[in-house]
């Protein structure tokens, strides 16, 4: 079988989507399939490295931080993608990663060339857009595009029942499978690093994350635990606000903001930290989401403090019945400070970290997730081959 993967971001760019899609490609290759990845040319300081798949890149517009993001970035990838997919050797199936504009391009091409496609709906982009400083018109247009992409998919894969509900509310009646979310056991192995008085937030911090509660909670924590550091590795639209809040509270010297790093560098930070941090802001349309950064931390043996609502609470509570996984707390500065103090006063031992890593690998490995997705991709193509495919929804 010949599979095309359409994505604006791919390994080795440091992002969760890159690791996930690379693992999907690896599973497909292991099953004996051919894989073509249609992606963007990576930044100049990064070179693509094939693991057996054919990586087909094209120039793309990147923002000042080097990401393919925003209207200009998406258009610069999606318009050429339309022609690249239209005139490439016909694949048996396409697997497409958001944004929805990319999904819409794939739907058009696949309808014209009679190719089934599988859509990865790890979250709902038009829901997240409501939390950004954009007009209602932009949100409505994005929702229409996302509905178009979802309704045309032969099959959709996602991470939780909450997203399934939203997919149905957006009008898709095609099959949707919850494949779960996991950590890459190869990229995030248990690592022993010198212990630091450190809490780590690794990943993006968009408005729906609400990471500002960590600044206020950390300020309270410092009153009883001076000398600790709160380190952000990543970027996001709220970084200026986080920096301003730290300055207002007089804790700028204890708060660091570092650029994104590849997994092998992030491991050192995870291995040294008391715990990693994750948040989802309550009262938003994104309450159904996982804090996906928690999985990589658990895989690396680093406990997690999670503040907010959603399925991440169930993840940590389930884990804590067997291993020392961390704390799920209320989304308040006082609760965050108390969680930090509890873990700082009784740090996880190396043996506890080892058990946490082993539990995560057994219960939530990315390899298990992508194996399920690879099987769905194969079944989707095979169904169309045998003539049992259905027409797209309107």
N, C-alpha and C positions, 0 to 999 in steps of 0.2 A: 504494500500500500504506500502511496505517496501522500505525505501530509505537509501542508503549508501552515506555518505559524506567522500571524501578522501582529506585530507589536512594535511600538515606537522605542521600547527599551529592552535591552537583552544583555546577558552577561558579556563581559565582566563589569558592566556599570554597577556600582554599589546601590542596589535597591532590592526590596523584597520581591518585586515582580520579576526582576532579572533572575534571581535564584530559582523562583518557582517555575518560570518558563524553561530555563535550562534543564531543570529536573524533569519536566514533561518531555522535552526532546530526548533526554537520556533514556527515559522509559520506553519511548517509541522506538528508538534505535535498538535497545536491548531486545525488543520484540521482533526485530528484523525489518522494520519499516524504513522508508526513506523520508528524510525531513529537510524541508527548505524553510529557513527563517528569513522573513522579509522585515527588516528592521532599519534603524537609523545608523548612519556612520557615527561611531563613538567619538567622544572628545579626543582631542589630539594627543593627550597624554595616556590614552588607553588604546590598546590594540586588541582586535577580536581574535579569539582563539577557538577553533572548531574542536568539538569532541566527537566528530563524525557527521554532524549535520552540515548542510551547506548554508552558510551565513551570507545573505545577500543584502548589502547595505546601500544606502543612498544618502546624500547630503541633506541636512535638516537644520532648521533654525533653532538655536538654543538661547535660553535667557541668560542673564548675567551670572547666574550660578552654574551654568552649564547643563541645565535640564531642558528637555523637550516638554514645555509646559505653556499653557495659555493659548489663545486663539491663533496667534501667529505660528507658534510651534506646531500645533496640531494640524493646521492647514498645510504647513510645509512638509509634513509627513504624509497626510492622507491623500492629497491630490496626486502626487507621484505614485502612491500605493495603488490608486485606482488603475493606472496604466500598467504598473508592474504586474499586478494580479491578472489583469485582463489579457495580457499577451504572454504570460509565462506558460510553461508546459502545464497542462491541466492536472491539478491535484485531485485525489479522490475525496479529500475533505480539507476544510480550513478550520484552524483553531485561532480565535481572535481574542486579543486582550484589549480592554478599554483604553482610551476614552470612547464614549459612544459614537463620536464622529468616525472613528476607525471601524467600529461595528457597522455603521451605516454604509460605508464604502464597501465593506465585505459583503453586506447583504445585496447591494446592487450588482456587484460582480458575480456573486454566486447565483443570483437569479438569472442573469444573462447567460452564464455558462453552465447552469444546471449542476451546481456543486453544493452539497450540504455543508453547513458550518456549525461549529460548537462555540458558544459564547461564554466567556468567563465573567460571571457577574459576582465578583468578590464583594462588591458593594454597589450602591446606587448613586451614580455621580450627580444626578439632578437633585437628590436629597442633600448631598454635601454642598452643592452650589448655593443652596438657600442660606448657608451660614457664611458665605463669602460676601464681600462688599460689592455685589453686582445687582443690576436692576432686575425687577420681576420679569421683564421681557426676556432677558438672557436665560433665566431659569426655565421659563416656559418653552423657549426654543430648544434648550438642552433636553428637557423632558420629552419633547416630541421626537427628537433625534434618538434618544435612548429607547423610547417605546418602539420606534421603527426598527432599531437594531435587535432588540429582544424578541419582538414578534416574528421576525424573519428567521430566527435561529432554529435549526432542526433540533438542537438540544442545548440546554443551558446548565452550567455547573456553578455551584456557589458554596459558601462556607457555613451557612446556618439557616435554620427554618425562618428566622426573621427576614432574611433576604428573599427567601422563597415567597413569603407573603407579599413583599413589595413587588416582586416580579409579576405575581398574579394581579396585583392591583394596577399595574401598568398595562395590563391587557394581554399578556402572553399566556396562551393555553397549551403551549408545547411542553414536552418533558423537561423537568428541572430536577437535578440530582444534587443533594447535599453531599459533597465529598470531604468536607471538613477542612481544617487548616493545620499545618504542621511546620516543624523546623527541619532544616537540612542537617542530617547527621554528619555529612561530610564537611560542610562549611562551618558548623558550630560545635565542634567537639569540646569535651571538658578540658579546661586549660588551667594550670596552676600558675598564678601570678602573685607577686608580692602584694599583700593586703594594704589597701589605702583607706583612709577615712573619706569614703567617696560614695555618692549616689549618682546613678547614671540614667539619663534619658537619651535613648538612641533611636533616631527616626525623625519623621516630619512632625511639625507641630502646627496644624491648621486650626482654624477657629473651633471646629467641632471637637478637637482634642481637649481644649480648655486647659492647657498646661500651666496657665497662670496660677492655678491653685497650688502648684508645686512650689512656686516662688514664695508665696505667703506661708505655706506649711513649713518650708525649709527655714524661713526666718524665725518662726516659733521654735523649731527644733534647735537652732543654733544657740538659743538662750540657755539651754542646758547641756549642749554638746558643741562647744566652740571648736573651731579648727577644721570642721568638715567641709567638703566641696560638693557642690551640685553641678554636674557636668552635662551639657547638652551636646550631642553629636548628631548633626543633621542640619536641616534648615526648614523654614516655613514662614508663612506670611505674618505670624505673630511674634517673630523674633524681636523686632524693635520694641514691641509692647512689653515683652518679658524683660528685656534689658532695662527699660525705663522703670518697671516695677521693682527690680532688684536695686536700682539706684535710689528710688524713693524709700526703700526699707533699709538702706545703708549696708547691703550685703554684697555689693558688686565684687568685692575681692574674693568672695566665696563661690561665685557663680561663673562658670566658664561656658563659652559657646565655640565649638569646634566644627569644622567642615565635615561632611560625610566621609567615611573611610570604608575600604573594602572589609569583608568579614574577617579576614585573618588579622587585621589590625584591631577591629572592634573586640575580638576575643580577649585581647590583653586587658582592655578596660573592663569587660564583663568579669574576668577572672579576679580583678582587684577590688571590685565594688562590693559594698555591703549588700546592695540590691539594685536592680534596675527599676525604673519607674514607667508607668503607663497610665493614661487618663482618657476618659470619654466624658464630655460635658453633659450633664443631665438636662432634660427639657428640650432636647433637640430631636430632629428627625433621624438622628444617627444612633439612637440608643440601642438598636438591635445589633450593632456591629461588634466584632471581636477587636480587642487591642492586639493586633497581629504581632507586634514587636515582643509580646510576652513569650511567644513560642520559642523564638531564638534564644532569649535569655534563659529560659528553663532548660533548653537543650544544652547550653553552655554551663549549666549547673549553678546559675546565678538566680537567687530568689527574686520575686517580683512584688512590688507594691503597686496595686491597681486602685485608682480612685474613680468611681463613677458607676453607671449602670451597665447592664448587658451581660452576654454569655461568658465574658472573661471571669466574672464572679464564680460561676459554676465550675469553670476550668480550675481555678485556684482551690476552691473548696473541695472539689473531687480529688485533686492532687494531695492536699493536706491530710487526707485520710490515710495516705500511704507514705508520703515523703514531706520534707519541709520545703514547701514551694513559695511561701511568702504570705502576703496579707492583701485581702480585698477590703477596702474601707470606704466610708462615705466620702462624697466629694466636698470636703470642707478642709480648711487649713489645719484645724485642730486634729482632725482624724488623720491627715497626712503626717503631721508632726508626731503623733502618737505611734503610728506605724513605723516611722523612721527610728524613733527611740527604741521601740521594742526589738527591732532587728539589729540596731547598732549595739545595744547592751548585751545581746546574745547572738553573736555572729554565727552564721552557718559554718560548721567545720568542713574540712576538705572531704571527709567521708560522707557527710550529708549532701554536699554538692555532687559527689559521684553518684549517689543513689538518686538524686533529682534528675541528673542527666540520663541515667539508665531508664528511669520511669518514663521520661519524655520520649526517648527513642522508641520505647516499646509501645506507647499509647498514642503519640502524636508526631510521628516522623513524616517529614515532607515526602519521603520516598513512597510511603503507603498511600498518601493522598494522590500523588501524581500517577501512581500505578492504577488507581481507580479511574482517573481522568483519561489515561492512555487507553484503557479498555472501553470507555465511553466513546472516545474518538473513533476507535476501530469499529465498534458496533454501529455508530452513526454512518460511517462510510459503507459498511457491509449491508446495512438495511437499504440504502439507496441503490447499491449494486444489484441486489436481488429483487428490486422493483417494489419494495414495500414502503418506500418513502411517501410522505404526504406533501401536499402543496403548502407553501408558506401562508401564514395568516396575513390578513390585510394590513 
